[in-house]
Amino acid sequence: MIPDIEGSKAYDVAREAVVRELDWTNQSRARRVGCVFGDGSPHMVPPPAGPTLHVCCNATAGPIAIAVHPAWAPRGAQRFLKLVDDGHFDAGVPLFRCLRNFICQFGLGAPSRNRRYRSIPDDPQWLPPGPANRVIDGRKRFPKGYLAYAGAGPNSRNIQLILALADDGRLAGGSPWEVPWGQVVGPALTSTLPRIYTGYGDRGPRQAHLAARGVDAGLKTAFPRLDYITSCFKVGSTPYSSASD
């Protein structure tokens, strides 16, 4: 039990103990799910330095270990962590638009949750934009595992996310919403991501259906091979990013 006098020494000590206990519990949970945190794909350019927060997501394709980097995109990272804290992914969020060797789009869940969030302002882009910078020294601009938001114009980021299934040079080419805020790391890059079903491509569930009706029986019947994220939770943090350069 935490003393109710915030700012007191007893409060701080008790709060730290609760945080340590929660972190230990979630680390144990992550091991059970199979999340293993390690390096991500090599970067084209050095990203902004800062702390790394770990999130473990369980998906029908397998565990997904995510390194969240608030220094890369403070608003984007904060929104994702808010979705995790709110249990947005725990009711089953479909990976509804997955294109082979390109990206996977997801984020729409239960209709009541879809309407809960407002769009957030864009973060500064730290990747070099434009066609001339799609590949630098053999490295593509948006490597496998990078995470950003899907958008429809400036300041349109909300709850829809994109995940790079392969190295890509077209993304983050000037669109202000395509600022990476995190990356899939560890074995999930080579084990889980290749297992995500991409056969529906652009012919998967319509966004309007998901926004208004969510995942209903008709959608499950029409798209039986669709993959889902079934839970996400915070695991812990490290003082400095351990992602590979």
C-alpha positions in Angstrom: 0.0 0.0 0.0 1.4 3.4 -1.0 1.1 6.2 1.7 -1.3 9.0 0.5 1.1 11.8 1.2 2.6 12.4 -2.2 6.1 13.9 -2.1 7.0 12.4 1.3 9.9 10.1 1.7 7.6 7.2 2.6 5.5 7.8 -0.5 8.6 7.8 -2.8 10.0 4.6 -1.2 6.7 2.8 -1.5 6.2 3.9 -5.1 9.6 2.7 -6.1 8.9 -0.6 -4.5 5.6 -0.9 -6.5 7.3 0.1 -9.7 10.1 -2.6 -9.2 7.5 -5.2 -8.4 5.4 -4.3 -11.5 8.6 -4.3 -13.7 9.6 -7.8 -12.3 6.1 -9.1 -12.9 5.9 -7.8 -16.4 9.4 -9.2 -17.2 8.2 -12.6 -16.1 5.1 -12.2 -18.2 7.2 -11.2 -21.2 9.3 -14.3 -20.8 6.2 -16.4 -20.8 4.9 -14.7 -24.0 8.3 -15.1 -25.6 9.4 -11.5 -26.0 13.2 -11.3 -26.2 14.7 -7.8 -26.4 17.8 -7.3 -28.5 19.1 -5.3 -31.4 17.0 -3.8 -34.1 17.8 -3.3 -37.8 20.7 -1.1 -38.6 19.8 2.6 -39.1 20.5 4.7 -42.2 21.5 7.7 -40.0 22.1 7.9 -36.2 18.7 8.4 -34.5 18.2 10.9 -31.7 19.8 9.6 -28.5 17.7 8.9 -25.4 16.2 6.2 -23.2 14.5 3.1 -24.5 11.2 1.7 -23.1 10.3 -1.9 -23.7 6.8 -3.1 -24.7 5.9 -6.8 -25.3 3.0 -7.5 -27.6 1.5 -10.9 -28.1 0.1 -11.6 -31.6 -1.4 -14.6 -33.4 1.8 -14.7 -35.5 4.0 -14.8 -32.4 5.6 -12.4 -29.8 6.6 -8.9 -30.8 9.3 -7.2 -28.7 9.1 -3.4 -29.3 11.7 -0.8 -28.3 10.0 2.6 -27.9 12.3 5.6 -28.3 10.6 8.8 -27.0 13.6 10.9 -28.2 12.8 9.8 -31.8 9.3 11.1 -31.8 8.1 12.3 -28.3 4.4 12.8 -29.2 4.2 9.6 -31.3 5.9 7.5 -28.6 3.6 9.0 -25.9 0.5 8.1 -27.8 1.6 4.5 -28.4 2.4 4.1 -24.7 -1.0 5.6 -23.8 -2.7 3.0 -26.0 -0.7 0.3 -24.2 -1.7 1.7 -20.8 -5.4 1.9 -21.8 -5.5 -1.7 -22.9 -6.3 -0.7 -26.5 -4.7 -3.8 -28.0 -6.0 -6.3 -25.4 -9.4 -6.8 -27.1 -7.7 -7.9 -30.3 -6.5 -5.4 -32.9 -6.3 -6.8 -36.5 -3.2 -6.4 -38.7 -5.7 -5.5 -41.4 -3.5 -4.2 -44.3 -0.3 -6.2 -44.7 1.7 -6.0 -47.9 4.4 -8.6 -48.6 7.9 -7.1 -48.3 6.5 -3.7 -47.5 4.4 -2.7 -44.5 1.6 -3.8 -42.1 -1.0 -1.4 -41.0 -3.0 -1.8 -37.8 -4.4 0.1 -34.8 -8.2 0.1 -35.3 -9.9 -1.9 -32.5 -13.2 -1.7 -30.8 -15.4 1.2 -32.1 -15.7 2.7 -28.6 -11.9 2.8 -28.3 -11.4 4.1 -31.9 -13.4 7.2 -31.1 -11.6 7.9 -27.8 -8.5 9.5 -29.2 -7.8 12.8 -31.0 -5.2 13.3 -33.6 -1.8 14.5 -32.3 0.6 17.1 -33.8 3.5 15.8 -35.9 7.0 15.3 -34.5 10.1 16.7 -36.3 11.3 14.3 -38.9 14.9 13.1 -38.3 15.3 10.9 -41.3 16.7 12.5 -44.4 13.7 13.2 -46.8 13.4 13.1 -50.6 14.1 10.6 -53.4 17.8 11.3 -53.2 18.0 9.9 -49.7 16.1 6.7 -50.1 19.3 4.7 -49.8 22.6 5.9 -48.2 25.6 3.6 -48.1 23.4 0.6 -49.0 21.0 1.2 -46.1 17.4 2.0 -46.8 15.6 4.9 -45.0 12.9 2.9 -43.2 14.4 -0.5 -42.2 12.6 -3.7 -41.2 10.9 -3.4 -37.9 10.5 0.4 -37.8 7.2 1.7 -36.4 5.5 4.9 -37.3 1.9 6.2 -37.9 -0.3 6.0 -40.9 -1.7 9.4 -41.7 -3.7 11.4 -44.2 -2.0 14.8 -43.9 -0.2 17.0 -41.5 -1.1 16.5 -37.8 -3.3 13.5 -38.7 -1.7 10.9 -36.5 -4.1 9.1 -34.3 -4.2 5.3 -33.5 -3.3 3.7 -36.9 0.3 2.4 -37.1 2.6 1.1 -39.7 5.2 -1.6 -39.2 8.0 -2.2 -41.8 8.0 -5.9 -42.8 11.1 -5.3 -44.9 13.7 -2.6 -45.5 12.1 0.2 -47.5 13.4 3.5 -49.0 10.1 5.1 -49.9 8.7 5.6 -46.4 9.6 8.8 -44.5 10.2 10.5 -47.8 8.7 13.8 -46.6 5.3 12.8 -45.2 5.3 14.5 -41.8 3.5 11.6 -40.1 6.0 8.9 -41.0 8.4 9.7 -38.2 9.6 6.5 -36.5 9.0 6.3 -32.8 10.1 2.7 -32.2 11.2 -0.5 -33.7 10.7 -4.3 -33.4 13.8 -5.8 -31.9 15.3 -9.2 -31.2 14.3 -12.6 -32.6 10.8 -11.2 -33.6 12.4 -9.6 -36.6 13.2 -13.0 -38.2 10.6 -15.2 -36.5 7.3 -13.3 -36.0 7.3 -10.7 -38.7 7.7 -13.3 -41.6 4.8 -15.2 -40.2 2.3 -12.3 -40.4 -0.2 -13.1 -43.1 0.1 -10.8 -46.1 -2.2 -12.7 -48.6 -5.1 -10.2 -48.3 -2.9 -7.2 -49.2 -4.9 -4.2 -50.1 -8.0 -6.4 -50.3 -8.3 -6.9 -46.6 -10.9 -5.4 -44.2 -12.1 -1.9 -45.0 -11.0 0.8 -42.6 -14.6 2.2 -42.5 -15.9 -1.2 -41.4 -13.3 -1.5 -38.6 -13.8 2.0 -37.4 -17.6 1.7 -37.2 -18.1 -2.0 -36.4 -14.8 -3.4 -35.2 -14.0 -7.1 -35.5 -17.4 -8.8 -35.9 -18.4 -12.3 -36.9 -18.8 -11.3 -40.6 -15.2 -9.9 -40.7 -13.8 -13.1 -39.1 -15.7 -15.2 -41.7 -14.5 -13.1 -44.6 -10.9 -12.9 -43.5 -10.2 -16.1 -41.5 -6.4 -15.8 -41.9 -6.1 -12.3 -40.6 -3.5 -11.9 -37.8 -4.2 -10.0 -34.6 -2.4 -8.3 -31.7 -4.0 -9.7 -28.6 -2.2 -7.8 -25.9 0.6 -5.3 -25.2 2.2 -4.3 -21.9 5.2 -2.4 -20.7 8.2 -4.4 -19.6 10.8 -1.9 -18.4 13.3 0.6 -19.6 17.0 1.1 -20.2 19.0 4.3 -19.6 20.3 4.5 -23.2 19.2 3.1 -26.5 20.8 -0.3 -27.3 19.7 -0.3 -30.9 22.4 -1.0 -33.4 23.7 1.9 -35.4 
